[in-house]
């Protein structure tokens, strides 16, 4: 009997989880963030639940409303997906990938 591989997480699901977690840790409501981001409450809710794909412009607006840079959210999503994939992601570039002239 073979087991099927675990499905990879969807980017939109992980992104929604990160955004919702940030909002909740700040003690902010969907209504407050949706108003600041100028997006409907329903749409923001769907983004947070991973039901809608958000454009880069919308993500920037939501991040701005949450007071965090977009790169931070994307890094959090990347780190979460790496953990789910059991990947080892170094915090620094390994020496074997750095040109010798930069190491010396």
N, C-alpha and C positions, 0 to 999 in steps of 0.2 A: 504494500500500500504506500503510495507516494503522497506527500502533502504538497499542496499548492503553495507557492511563495506568498509571503505576506505582501499585500498590495502597498505600493508606495503611497505616502500621504500626498494629498493634493495641495498644491501651493496655496490655493485660495483658502483651504481649511486652516492651514498653519498660520497664514497671514491674519485671518479673522481671529484666531485664538490669541495671537500676540496683541492685536489691536484691542480686543475686549479685555485682556488681562491688564494692559496699560491703563485703560479707562477705569476699570474697577479699582485698581490700586490707587488711583488718584481720587477715588470716591466721587466720580462724575457720572451723570446720567447720560443715557443715549440722547435724550432731548437736548441737553446742553451741548454735547459734542456735535450733534448733527446741525444745530443752529450755528455754531462757530465755524464748522466746516462748509456750511451752506449746501448741505445734502439732506434729502428727506430722511426722517427718522426711520421709516420702513426700509429704505435702501441701505442705510448704515447698519441696521439690524441684520439684513441679509448678508452684507459683507462680513460682519462679525461672525455669523453662523456658517460662513464658507459657502453660501448659496449663490453669491454673485461675484463675478470677477470685477475688480476695481481697476480703473485706468490709472496710469501713473499720475495724472493730474489730480484725480480724486484722492489717491493715496497721499499725495503731498498735502492736500487740503486737510485731510483727517489728521495726519501727523502734526501739522501746524496747529490744529485745534487742540491736540493733546500736548503740545509743547515739546515734541521730540523730533529729531531729524529723521528723515526717511531712511537714511543709511543705517540708523540704529535699528529701526524696525526690520529692515531687510536682513541685517546681520543676525538678529534674534531668530528670524524665520529660518535662515540658512543653518544656524547652529542647531535648531530643533530638528530640522530635516536630516542633518548629519547624524545626530544621535539616533533618530528613528531608523536610519540606514546602517547604523553601527559603523559609521565611518570615523576615522581618526583624522581630525582637522587640526593641523598645527597652528599655533598662534603666531609663529614666525616662519619665514621662508627657510626651508632646510638648506644647509650649507651646500649640498650637492646641486642645488638649483640656482645658486648665486654665482655669477662669474667670478673667477679667481681674482681679477683686478679689484673687485669690491671687497673681498675678504682681507687682502693684504694691507 
